[in-house]
Amino acid sequence: MDAATSLKKKLAILLIVALIFILLFNVNLPNNNNKSIPKPSGPAGVCSLGVSEQTITPLKNTKHLLVSAYVDQRVKDLDIRIIGIFKRDSIQPLHCVFCCTNVLSKTTPATILQHSDHFGFPFATTDVMCQIPQNCNATRVTLLTTPDKESASDSTWLPIRNQKSDRQKEENMKFDFTVCISNLFGDYNNVLQFAETLEMYRLLGVNRVVIYNTSCGPELDRLLQNYSQEGFVEMVPWPIDKHLNPSRGWLHSEHGGDVHYFGQLTTLNECIYRSMERSRYVLLNDIDEIIMPYQHDDLMSLMNTLQNQNPNTGIFLIENHTYPKKPFNQSKWGPLPQWNGVPGFDILVHIYREEPNRNIYHPHKLIVQPRWVIMGKMVECSALAFI
C-alpha cells in the first residue's frame, strides 16, 4: 500500500515538473507571429501576365495596332521584327522592352519602318525593329512610348516567334509548300470554289494553306473547320473590323475607310514571317487563283526545275491568266446536278483562257523562299513585289 502511494506521488511530481518545463519553453520561444513575411525582391513575374492571345493587339497610348513579333536577325544590330498597322500621321518614337526569363530588360530604341504602299489610307503596314539587350533570353516583347521600362508593368506582351537555338536547315523544313490566302471578309461563302481550290492545291503537293478570316458564311466556316482539324488549313482570326473601318477597295480616294482591303498587305507579310522557319516555299495568292504547272506533275517538281535553272534566285514571278466567269456551254449544261444546294460556283468548267493584253502592265503572282523576303509591298492590287 505504501509502495503504491509512493509511486503515485512520484508520478504527480514528474507531471508537475513536465508542465513547468513546457510553460518555461513557451515563454522563452521567440514570437514570429507578428513579423511580416518579406516580399520577393526584384521584378520577377512582372511580365508573366498580359500576354496577348489575339492576332491584333492595340498598342497602349497610341492609335497603332500590333500583330506579331518574329526573330529576324538579317538586319545588322537588330533582332526582332514586330509587324503592325500604324496610323501614318501619328508616328512617334517608340522603345522596345523584353521579358528576359521573366525579368524586365532595359529599353532599347525602336526602328520604325513604314511600308510605302498605303494607297492613301490613314493606316499602313509598319514594321518595328528591336535590338535585344545583352544577356537577355527574350521570350516576349512590347513597345513603350517612353524609355521608362516601369511603364511596361501594365502593357500587353507579344510572344516572340521563330526562335531557334540554331538556324533551321533547309532539309529540316516541316513543309515544302505553303499557300497564303489573303483576307476573307463580307461573309464570303463560295463553298464550292473554295473546296475545289483546296483540293487542287492538295493534288499539287501543297502542305499547308494559311487563311486570314475576318468573316465568312456558315457553310464555308464548317468546311474550313474540317480542313483545319485535319491540319491542311490554318485559320488565323483577323478581326480588323473590331479595331478599324476596313475598306473593301484598294484606293482610299475611291473607296474610303481606314486601311486597304481589310489589311491585306499586313496579312500577307505576316504569313511570310509565320512560314519563314517551317516552309521551303510560300505562294501568295487569292482564293480565286491557282498556280497550275502544265509541264510538271506538282509545284515542287516545277520549283526544282526553276531552282536548278536559277540557283541564286529566291523569288519567282508567275504570270496571271484570266479564265472568264462564263463557263463553256453554260446554256446547254448548266451547273452539275451534284452541286445543287452547294453555295458557290464550279471553277472546273471555266476552261477558256483570255488572251492577255500585252500593251498594258500584266500582273503576276509570286512564289518565294520566305528567307529571301524582307518586306512585301503591293505594286498593284493583285501583285506583290519584294525589296
KEBABA-49574 format. One record per residue (C-alpha): residue in one letter; x, y, z; residue number from 1. Coordinates in Angstrom, 1 decimal, always signed. Layout:
REM KEBABA-49574
[pamar 'A' [X Y Z] NUM]
...
REM end
This chain:
REM KEBABA-49574
[pamar 'M' [+0.0 +0.0 +0.0] 1]
[pamar 'D' [+2.8 +2.4 +0.9] 2]
[pamar 'A' [+4.6 +1.4 -2.3] 3]
[pamar 'A' [+1.6 +2.3 -4.4] 4]
[pamar 'T' [+1.2 +5.6 -2.6] 5]
[pamar 'S' [+4.9 +6.4 -3.1] 6]
[pamar 'L' [+4.6 +5.7 -6.8] 7]
[pamar 'K' [+1.6 +8.0 -7.2] 8]
[pamar 'K' [+3.5 +10.8 -5.5] 9]
[pamar 'K' [+6.5 +10.3 -7.8] 10]
[pamar 'L' [+4.2 +10.4 -10.9] 11]
[pamar 'A' [+2.5 +13.5 -9.7] 12]
[pamar 'I' [+5.8 +15.3 -9.1] 13]
[pamar 'L' [+7.1 +14.2 -12.6] 14]
[pamar 'L' [+3.9 +15.6 -14.2] 15]
[pamar 'I' [+4.3 +18.9 -12.4] 16]
[pamar 'V' [+7.9 +19.2 -13.5] 17]
[pamar 'A' [+7.0 +18.5 -17.1] 18]
[pamar 'L' [+4.2 +21.1 -17.1] 19]
[pamar 'I' [+6.6 +23.7 -15.6] 20]
[pamar 'F' [+9.2 +22.9 -18.3] 21]
[pamar 'I' [+6.6 +23.3 -21.1] 22]
[pamar 'L' [+5.5 +26.6 -19.8] 23]
[pamar 'L' [+9.0 +27.9 -19.5] 24]
[pamar 'F' [+9.8 +26.8 -23.0] 25]
[pamar 'N' [+6.8 +28.6 -24.5] 26]
[pamar 'V' [+7.7 +31.8 -22.6] 27]
[pamar 'N' [+11.2 +31.9 -23.9] 28]
[pamar 'L' [+10.3 +30.9 -27.5] 29]
[pamar 'P' [+10.5 +33.9 -29.8] 30]
[pamar 'N' [+7.2 +35.0 -31.2] 31]
[pamar 'N' [+7.2 +35.3 -35.0] 32]
[pamar 'N' [+3.5 +35.7 -35.5] 33]
[pamar 'N' [+3.6 +39.5 -35.8] 34]
[pamar 'K' [+6.6 +39.6 -38.1] 35]
[pamar 'S' [+5.8 +40.3 -41.7] 36]
[pamar 'I' [+6.9 +37.9 -44.4] 37]
[pamar 'P' [+9.5 +39.6 -46.6] 38]
[pamar 'K' [+8.2 +40.3 -50.1] 39]
[pamar 'P' [+10.2 +38.9 -53.1] 40]
[pamar 'S' [+12.7 +41.4 -54.3] 41]
[pamar 'G' [+13.2 +42.4 -57.9] 42]
[pamar 'P' [+10.7 +42.5 -60.9] 43]
[pamar 'A' [+10.4 +38.7 -61.3] 44]
[pamar 'G' [+6.9 +37.8 -62.5] 45]
[pamar 'V' [+6.2 +41.3 -63.8] 46]
[pamar 'C' [+5.8 +40.1 -67.4] 47]
[pamar 'S' [+4.1 +36.8 -66.6] 48]
[pamar 'L' [+0.7 +38.4 -67.1] 49]
[pamar 'G' [-0.8 +40.2 -70.0] 50]
[pamar 'V' [+0.5 +38.1 -72.9] 51]
[pamar 'S' [-1.7 +38.8 -75.9] 52]
[pamar 'E' [-3.6 +35.9 -77.3] 53]
[pamar 'Q' [-5.1 +38.0 -80.1] 54]
[pamar 'T' [-3.9 +38.4 -83.6] 55]
[pamar 'I' [-4.5 +42.2 -83.4] 56]
[pamar 'T' [-3.4 +44.0 -80.2] 57]
[pamar 'P' [-3.8 +47.8 -79.6] 58]
[pamar 'L' [-0.6 +49.5 -78.5] 59]
[pamar 'K' [-1.1 +51.4 -75.3] 60]
[pamar 'N' [-1.1 +55.2 -75.5] 61]
[pamar 'T' [-1.1 +55.2 -79.4] 62]
[pamar 'K' [-3.5 +54.7 -82.3] 63]
[pamar 'H' [-1.4 +51.8 -83.6] 64]
[pamar 'L' [-2.1 +48.1 -83.7] 65]
[pamar 'L' [+0.4 +45.3 -83.2] 66]
[pamar 'V' [+0.1 +41.9 -84.9] 67]
[pamar 'S' [+3.0 +39.6 -84.2] 68]
[pamar 'A' [+6.7 +39.5 -83.3] 69]
[pamar 'Y' [+9.4 +37.4 -85.0] 70]
[pamar 'V' [+13.1 +36.8 -84.7] 71]
[pamar 'D' [+14.7 +38.4 -87.7] 72]
[pamar 'Q' [+18.5 +38.9 -87.4] 73]
[pamar 'R' [+19.1 +39.6 -91.1] 74]
[pamar 'V' [+19.4 +43.4 -90.4] 75]
[pamar 'K' [+22.6 +44.4 -88.7] 76]
[pamar 'D' [+22.3 +45.0 -85.0] 77]
[pamar 'L' [+18.6 +44.3 -85.0] 78]
[pamar 'D' [+17.0 +41.1 -83.7] 79]
[pamar 'I' [+13.2 +41.3 -83.6] 80]
[pamar 'R' [+10.7 +42.4 -86.2] 81]
[pamar 'I' [+7.2 +43.4 -85.0] 82]
[pamar 'I' [+4.6 +43.6 -87.6] 83]
[pamar 'G' [+1.9 +46.2 -87.1] 84]
[pamar 'I' [-0.6 +48.6 -88.6] 85]
[pamar 'F' [+0.2 +52.2 -87.7] 86]
[pamar 'K' [-1.7 +55.5 -88.1] 87]
[pamar 'R' [+0.5 +57.3 -90.6] 88]
[pamar 'D' [+0.1 +60.8 -89.2] 89]
[pamar 'S' [+0.8 +59.7 -85.6] 90]
[pamar 'I' [+4.2 +58.1 -85.8] 91]
[pamar 'Q' [+6.2 +58.8 -82.6] 92]
[pamar 'P' [+9.4 +57.5 -81.1] 93]
[pamar 'L' [+9.0 +54.1 -79.5] 94]
[pamar 'H' [+11.1 +51.9 -77.2] 95]
[pamar 'C' [+11.4 +48.2 -77.1] 96]
[pamar 'V' [+11.4 +46.3 -73.8] 97]
[pamar 'F' [+11.7 +42.5 -73.4] 98]
[pamar 'C' [+10.9 +39.8 -70.9] 99]
[pamar 'C' [+14.2 +38.1 -70.1] 100]
[pamar 'T' [+13.4 +34.9 -68.3] 101]
[pamar 'N' [+10.5 +36.8 -66.5] 102]
[pamar 'V' [+12.7 +39.8 -65.7] 103]
[pamar 'L' [+12.3 +43.2 -67.5] 104]
[pamar 'S' [+15.1 +44.2 -69.7] 105]
[pamar 'K' [+16.3 +47.8 -70.2] 106]
[pamar 'T' [+14.6 +49.6 -73.0] 107]
[pamar 'T' [+16.2 +49.9 -76.5] 108]
[pamar 'P' [+15.2 +52.4 -79.2] 109]
[pamar 'A' [+12.8 +51.1 -81.8] 110]
[pamar 'T' [+13.4 +51.5 -85.6] 111]
[pamar 'I' [+10.1 +52.1 -87.3] 112]
[pamar 'L' [+9.8 +51.1 -91.0] 113]
[pamar 'Q' [+6.6 +52.1 -92.6] 114]
[pamar 'H' [+5.6 +50.4 -95.8] 115]
[pamar 'S' [+5.3 +52.8 -98.7] 116]
[pamar 'D' [+2.2 +51.3 -100.2] 117]
[pamar 'H' [-0.7 +52.6 -98.3] 118]
[pamar 'F' [-2.8 +53.9 -101.3] 119]
[pamar 'G' [-3.8 +57.0 -99.4] 120]
[pamar 'F' [-5.3 +55.2 -96.4] 121]
[pamar 'P' [-4.7 +56.6 -92.9] 122]
[pamar 'F' [-3.3 +53.3 -91.6] 123]
[pamar 'A' [-0.4 +51.4 -93.2] 124]
[pamar 'T' [+1.5 +48.2 -92.6] 125]
[pamar 'T' [+4.5 +49.0 -90.4] 126]
[pamar 'D' [+7.5 +47.0 -89.2] 127]
[pamar 'V' [+9.2 +47.9 -85.9] 128]
[pamar 'M' [+12.7 +46.5 -85.5] 129]
[pamar 'C' [+14.2 +46.0 -82.0] 130]
[pamar 'Q' [+17.6 +45.1 -80.6] 131]
[pamar 'I' [+17.7 +42.6 -77.7] 132]
[pamar 'P' [+20.0 +43.7 -74.9] 133]
[pamar 'Q' [+23.0 +41.6 -74.0] 134]
[pamar 'N' [+22.4 +38.7 -71.6] 135]
[pamar 'C' [+18.7 +38.7 -72.2] 136]
[pamar 'N' [+17.0 +35.4 -73.1] 137]
[pamar 'A' [+14.0 +37.2 -74.6] 138]
[pamar 'T' [+10.6 +35.4 -74.8] 139]
[pamar 'R' [+8.2 +38.4 -75.1] 140]
[pamar 'V' [+8.4 +42.0 -76.3] 141]
[pamar 'T' [+6.3 +45.1 -76.1] 142]
[pamar 'L' [+6.7 +48.7 -77.2] 143]
[pamar 'L' [+6.6 +51.8 -75.0] 144]
[pamar 'T' [+6.1 +55.5 -75.8] 145]
[pamar 'T' [+8.7 +56.4 -73.1] 146]
[pamar 'P' [+12.1 +54.9 -72.3] 147]
[pamar 'D' [+10.9 +54.2 -68.7] 148]
[pamar 'K' [+10.6 +50.4 -68.5] 149]
[pamar 'E' [+8.4 +50.6 -65.4] 150]
[pamar 'S' [+5.6 +51.7 -67.6] 151]
[pamar 'A' [+5.6 +48.2 -69.1] 152]
[pamar 'S' [+4.0 +46.7 -66.0] 153]
[pamar 'D' [+0.5 +47.0 -67.4] 154]
[pamar 'S' [+1.4 +46.6 -71.1] 155]
[pamar 'T' [+0.3 +43.7 -73.3] 156]
[pamar 'W' [+3.2 +41.5 -74.4] 157]
[pamar 'L' [+3.7 +39.8 -77.7] 158]
[pamar 'P' [+5.3 +36.3 -77.7] 159]
[pamar 'I' [+8.4 +36.1 -79.9] 160]
[pamar 'R' [+8.1 +33.5 -82.6] 161]
[pamar 'N' [+10.5 +31.7 -84.8] 162]
[pamar 'Q' [+13.0 +31.3 -82.0] 163]
[pamar 'K' [+15.7 +28.7 -82.8] 164]
[pamar 'S' [+18.8 +27.7 -81.0] 165]
[pamar 'D' [+20.5 +27.1 -84.3] 166]
[pamar 'R' [+19.2 +28.2 -87.7] 167]
[pamar 'Q' [+17.0 +25.6 -89.1] 168]
[pamar 'K' [+18.5 +23.9 -92.1] 169]
[pamar 'E' [+16.7 +23.7 -95.4] 170]
[pamar 'E' [+16.3 +20.0 -95.3] 171]
[pamar 'N' [+14.6 +20.1 -91.9] 172]
[pamar 'M' [+11.8 +22.3 -93.1] 173]
[pamar 'K' [+8.4 +21.0 -92.0] 174]
[pamar 'F' [+6.6 +21.9 -95.2] 175]
[pamar 'D' [+7.7 +22.1 -98.9] 176]
[pamar 'F' [+4.9 +24.4 -99.9] 177]
[pamar 'T' [+2.6 +26.9 -98.0] 178]
[pamar 'V' [-0.1 +28.9 -99.7] 179]
[pamar 'C' [-1.1 +32.2 -98.1] 180]
[pamar 'I' [-4.7 +33.3 -98.8] 181]
[pamar 'S' [-5.4 +37.0 -98.3] 182]
[pamar 'N' [-8.4 +38.0 -96.2] 183]
[pamar 'L' [-11.8 +36.5 -96.1] 184]
[pamar 'F' [-14.4 +39.2 -95.3] 185]
[pamar 'G' [-18.0 +40.2 -96.1] 186]
[pamar 'D' [-19.4 +36.8 -95.0] 187]
[pamar 'Y' [-17.8 +35.2 -98.1] 188]
[pamar 'N' [-19.5 +31.8 -98.7] 189]
[pamar 'N' [-18.3 +30.5 -102.0] 190]
[pamar 'V' [-18.0 +26.9 -100.7] 191]
[pamar 'L' [-17.7 +25.1 -104.0] 192]
[pamar 'Q' [-14.9 +27.2 -105.4] 193]
[pamar 'F' [-13.0 +27.0 -102.1] 194]
[pamar 'A' [-13.3 +23.2 -101.8] 195]
[pamar 'E' [-12.2 +22.7 -105.4] 196]
[pamar 'T' [-9.3 +25.1 -105.0] 197]
[pamar 'L' [-8.1 +23.5 -101.7] 198]
[pamar 'E' [-8.3 +20.0 -103.2] 199]
[pamar 'M' [-6.4 +21.2 -106.3] 200]
[pamar 'Y' [-3.6 +22.5 -104.2] 201]
[pamar 'R' [-3.5 +19.3 -102.3] 202]
[pamar 'L' [-3.1 +17.4 -105.6] 203]
[pamar 'L' [-0.3 +19.9 -106.5] 204]
[pamar 'G' [+1.7 +19.0 -103.3] 205]
[pamar 'V' [+0.8 +21.9 -101.1] 206]
[pamar 'N' [+1.2 +21.0 -97.4] 207]
[pamar 'R' [-0.4 +24.0 -95.6] 208]
[pamar 'V' [-2.9 +26.7 -96.6] 209]
[pamar 'V' [-3.0 +29.7 -94.3] 210]
[pamar 'I' [-6.2 +31.8 -94.3] 211]
[pamar 'Y' [-6.8 +35.1 -92.5] 212]
[pamar 'N' [-10.5 +35.2 -91.7] 213]
[pamar 'T' [-12.5 +38.3 -90.8] 214]
[pamar 'S' [-15.8 +36.8 -91.7] 215]
[pamar 'C' [-17.2 +34.0 -93.8] 216]
[pamar 'G' [-20.6 +32.3 -94.3] 217]
[pamar 'P' [-21.8 +29.4 -92.1] 218]
[pamar 'E' [-21.3 +26.7 -94.8] 219]
[pamar 'L' [-17.8 +27.9 -95.6] 220]
[pamar 'D' [-17.0 +28.1 -91.9] 221]
[pamar 'R' [-17.9 +24.4 -91.4] 222]
[pamar 'L' [-15.9 +23.4 -94.5] 223]
[pamar 'L' [-12.8 +25.2 -93.2] 224]
[pamar 'Q' [-13.2 +23.8 -89.7] 225]
[pamar 'N' [-13.0 +20.3 -91.2] 226]
[pamar 'Y' [-9.8 +21.2 -93.2] 227]
[pamar 'S' [-8.3 +22.8 -90.0] 228]
[pamar 'Q' [-9.0 +19.7 -87.9] 229]
[pamar 'E' [-7.0 +17.6 -90.4] 230]
[pamar 'G' [-4.2 +20.1 -90.4] 231]
[pamar 'F' [-4.3 +21.1 -94.1] 232]
[pamar 'V' [-5.7 +24.6 -93.4] 233]
[pamar 'E' [-4.5 +27.0 -90.7] 234]
[pamar 'M' [-7.2 +29.6 -89.8] 235]
[pamar 'V' [-5.9 +32.8 -88.4] 236]
[pamar 'P' [-8.6 +35.1 -86.9] 237]
[pamar 'W' [-8.4 +38.6 -88.4] 238]
[pamar 'P' [-10.9 +40.8 -86.5] 239]
[pamar 'I' [-9.6 +44.0 -88.2] 240]
[pamar 'D' [-13.2 +45.4 -88.3] 241]
[pamar 'K' [-13.3 +45.4 -84.5] 242]
[pamar 'H' [-10.4 +48.0 -84.5] 243]
[pamar 'L' [-10.7 +50.0 -87.7] 244]
[pamar 'N' [-13.1 +50.7 -90.5] 245]
[pamar 'P' [-11.5 +48.5 -93.2] 246]
[pamar 'S' [-12.0 +49.3 -96.9] 247]
[pamar 'R' [-13.4 +46.8 -99.4] 248]
[pamar 'G' [-11.4 +48.5 -102.1] 249]
[pamar 'W' [-7.8 +49.3 -102.9] 250]
[pamar 'L' [-7.8 +53.1 -103.2] 251]
[pamar 'H' [-8.8 +55.5 -100.4] 252]
[pamar 'S' [-9.9 +58.3 -102.7] 253]
[pamar 'E' [-12.5 +55.9 -104.3] 254]
[pamar 'H' [-13.4 +53.5 -101.5] 255]
[pamar 'G' [-12.8 +55.3 -98.2] 256]
[pamar 'G' [-12.1 +53.5 -95.0] 257]
[pamar 'D' [-9.1 +53.3 -92.7] 258]
[pamar 'V' [-7.0 +50.6 -94.2] 259]
[pamar 'H' [-6.5 +48.9 -97.7] 260]
[pamar 'Y' [-8.5 +45.8 -98.4] 261]
[pamar 'F' [-9.1 +44.7 -94.7] 262]
[pamar 'G' [-5.3 +45.0 -94.1] 263]
[pamar 'Q' [-4.4 +42.6 -96.9] 264]
[pamar 'L' [-0.8 +43.7 -97.2] 265]
[pamar 'T' [-0.3 +43.2 -93.4] 266]
[pamar 'T' [-1.7 +39.6 -93.5] 267]
[pamar 'L' [+0.5 +38.6 -96.5] 268]
[pamar 'N' [+3.6 +40.0 -94.8] 269]
[pamar 'E' [+2.6 +38.2 -91.6] 270]
[pamar 'C' [+2.1 +35.0 -93.4] 271]
[pamar 'I' [+5.6 +35.2 -94.9] 272]
[pamar 'Y' [+7.2 +35.5 -91.5] 273]
[pamar 'R' [+4.9 +32.9 -90.0] 274]
[pamar 'S' [+6.2 +30.5 -92.6] 275]
[pamar 'M' [+9.8 +31.5 -92.6] 276]
[pamar 'E' [+11.2 +28.7 -90.4] 277]
[pamar 'R' [+8.8 +26.0 -91.5] 278]
[pamar 'S' [+8.2 +26.2 -95.2] 279]
[pamar 'R' [+10.6 +26.0 -98.1] 280]
[pamar 'Y' [+8.4 +27.9 -100.5] 281]
[pamar 'V' [+5.4 +30.3 -100.0] 282]
[pamar 'L' [+2.8 +31.0 -102.6] 283]
[pamar 'L' [+0.9 +34.3 -102.2] 284]
[pamar 'N' [-2.5 +34.1 -103.8] 285]
[pamar 'D' [-6.2 +34.9 -103.7] 286]
[pamar 'I' [-8.7 +32.1 -103.4] 287]
[pamar 'D' [-9.9 +32.6 -106.9] 288]
[pamar 'E' [-6.4 +32.0 -108.3] 289]
[pamar 'I' [-4.5 +28.7 -108.8] 290]
[pamar 'I' [-0.9 +28.4 -109.8] 291]
[pamar 'M' [-1.1 +25.4 -112.2] 292]
[pamar 'P' [+2.1 +23.9 -113.7] 293]
[pamar 'Y' [+1.4 +22.3 -117.1] 294]
[pamar 'Q' [+4.8 +20.7 -117.7] 295]
[pamar 'H' [+5.2 +19.2 -114.2] 296]
[pamar 'D' [+3.1 +17.0 -112.0] 297]
[pamar 'D' [+3.2 +19.2 -109.0] 298]
[pamar 'L' [+4.5 +22.5 -107.7] 299]
[pamar 'M' [+7.6 +21.1 -106.1] 300]
[pamar 'S' [+8.7 +19.5 -109.4] 301]
[pamar 'L' [+8.2 +22.9 -111.0] 302]
[pamar 'M' [+10.3 +24.7 -108.4] 303]
[pamar 'N' [+13.1 +22.1 -108.5] 304]
[pamar 'T' [+13.4 +22.8 -112.2] 305]
[pamar 'L' [+13.3 +26.5 -111.8] 306]
[pamar 'Q' [+15.7 +26.4 -108.9] 307]
[pamar 'N' [+18.2 +24.4 -110.9] 308]
[pamar 'Q' [+18.0 +26.9 -113.7] 309]
[pamar 'N' [+18.2 +29.8 -111.4] 310]
[pamar 'P' [+20.3 +28.7 -108.3] 311]
[pamar 'N' [+20.7 +32.1 -106.8] 312]
[pamar 'T' [+17.1 +33.1 -107.1] 313]
[pamar 'G' [+14.5 +33.0 -104.2] 314]
[pamar 'I' [+11.6 +35.0 -105.8] 315]
[pamar 'F' [+9.7 +33.8 -108.8] 316]
[pamar 'L' [+7.0 +35.7 -110.7] 317]
[pamar 'I' [+4.2 +33.7 -112.2] 318]
[pamar 'E' [+2.2 +35.4 -115.0] 319]
[pamar 'N' [-1.5 +35.9 -114.4] 320]
[pamar 'H' [-4.0 +34.5 -116.9] 321]
[pamar 'T' [-7.7 +35.0 -116.7] 322]
[pamar 'Y' [-10.5 +32.5 -117.4] 323]
[pamar 'P' [-13.8 +34.2 -117.8] 324]
[pamar 'K' [-16.6 +33.7 -115.4] 325]
[pamar 'K' [-18.9 +32.3 -118.2] 326]
[pamar 'P' [-18.1 +28.6 -118.5] 327]
[pamar 'F' [-18.2 +26.5 -121.7] 328]
[pamar 'N' [-21.7 +25.5 -122.9] 329]
[pamar 'Q' [-23.4 +27.1 -119.9] 330]
[pamar 'S' [-26.7 +27.4 -121.6] 331]
[pamar 'K' [-26.7 +23.7 -122.6] 332]
[pamar 'W' [-25.4 +22.0 -119.5] 333]
[pamar 'G' [-25.9 +24.4 -116.6] 334]
[pamar 'P' [-24.5 +23.5 -113.1] 335]
[pamar 'L' [-23.7 +19.9 -112.5] 336]
[pamar 'P' [-26.5 +18.3 -110.5] 337]
[pamar 'Q' [-24.3 +17.0 -107.7] 338]
[pamar 'W' [-23.6 +20.6 -106.8] 339]
[pamar 'N' [-27.2 +21.6 -106.3] 340]
[pamar 'G' [-27.6 +23.3 -102.9] 341]
[pamar 'V' [-23.8 +23.9 -102.5] 342]
[pamar 'P' [-23.1 +27.7 -102.4] 343]
[pamar 'G' [-20.6 +29.0 -104.9] 344]
[pamar 'F' [-19.7 +28.1 -108.5] 345]
[pamar 'D' [-17.7 +25.3 -110.2] 346]
[pamar 'I' [-14.3 +26.6 -111.3] 347]
[pamar 'L' [-13.5 +23.4 -113.2] 348]
[pamar 'V' [-15.9 +24.3 -116.0] 349]
[pamar 'H' [-14.0 +27.5 -116.8] 350]
[pamar 'I' [-11.6 +26.2 -119.3] 351]
[pamar 'Y' [-11.2 +29.0 -121.9] 352]
[pamar 'R' [-8.4 +31.5 -121.3] 353]
[pamar 'E' [-8.5 +35.1 -122.3] 354]
[pamar 'E' [-5.5 +36.3 -124.3] 355]
[pamar 'P' [-3.7 +38.9 -122.1] 356]
[pamar 'N' [-3.3 +42.4 -123.3] 357]
[pamar 'R' [+0.5 +42.8 -123.6] 358]
[pamar 'N' [+0.2 +46.6 -124.2] 359]
[pamar 'I' [-0.6 +47.2 -120.5] 360]
[pamar 'Y' [+1.1 +46.1 -117.4] 361]
[pamar 'H' [+0.4 +42.4 -116.8] 362]
[pamar 'P' [+0.1 +41.4 -113.1] 363]
[pamar 'H' [+2.0 +38.5 -111.6] 364]
[pamar 'K' [+1.7 +36.2 -108.6] 365]
[pamar 'L' [+4.7 +35.1 -106.5] 366]
[pamar 'I' [+6.3 +32.0 -105.3] 367]
[pamar 'V' [+9.1 +32.9 -102.8] 368]
[pamar 'Q' [+11.6 +31.4 -100.5] 369]
[pamar 'P' [+10.5 +33.3 -97.4] 370]
[pamar 'R' [+14.0 +33.8 -96.1] 371]
[pamar 'W' [+14.8 +35.9 -99.1] 372]
[pamar 'V' [+12.0 +38.3 -98.3] 373]
[pamar 'I' [+12.5 +41.3 -96.1] 374]
[pamar 'M' [+9.3 +43.4 -96.8] 375]
[pamar 'G' [+6.4 +42.7 -99.2] 376]
[pamar 'K' [+4.7 +45.6 -100.9] 377]
[pamar 'M' [+1.9 +46.0 -103.3] 378]
[pamar 'V' [+2.6 +47.3 -106.8] 379]
[pamar 'E' [-0.9 +46.6 -108.0] 380]
[pamar 'C' [-4.0 +45.4 -106.1] 381]
[pamar 'S' [-3.3 +41.8 -107.2] 382]
[pamar 'A' [+0.5 +41.7 -107.4] 383]
[pamar 'L' [+3.4 +41.9 -104.9] 384]
[pamar 'A' [+7.0 +42.9 -105.2] 385]
[pamar 'F' [+9.7 +42.5 -102.7] 386]
[pamar 'I' [+12.7 +44.5 -101.6] 387]
REM end
